Amino acid sequence: MELENLQVSDQELRYYKVIQNDPIMRSNYLMLKEVIRNLKNEWANEQIDKAPLLSIQEVAVRFKVTKATIHNWIKRGIITGKKMGKGRYFDEKEVRDSIDRFKGYIVRP
């Protein structure tokens, strides 16, 4: 790496020279860099997995059914949600998977 082309502070330059000259510091630096990269990847994956939860009304609109149908599915155990306060909220992917699993079995009682 050419130091002349970098725009770094004097302190950063001193750290860089120390890391390059000290094998223990260099290995610690590389290990820390790898840990930070892994944490960033894990955080990015968690952000992707965190889809917003849907209310009963939003699930009904999304799947083009009535709120009564959603309540019926909850009562029959076809879908489950997370109870928070007075409301119940659903992960869209879980609802889709549940409906796909019970497709053909969802009939009127």
Buried (B, 14 or more C-beta within 10 A) or exposed (E): EEEEEEEEEEEEEEBBEEBEEEEEEEEEBEEEEEEEEEEEEEEEEEEEEEEEBBBBEBBBEEBEBEEEBBEBBBEEEBBBBEEEEEEBBBBBEBBBEBBEEBEEEEEEE
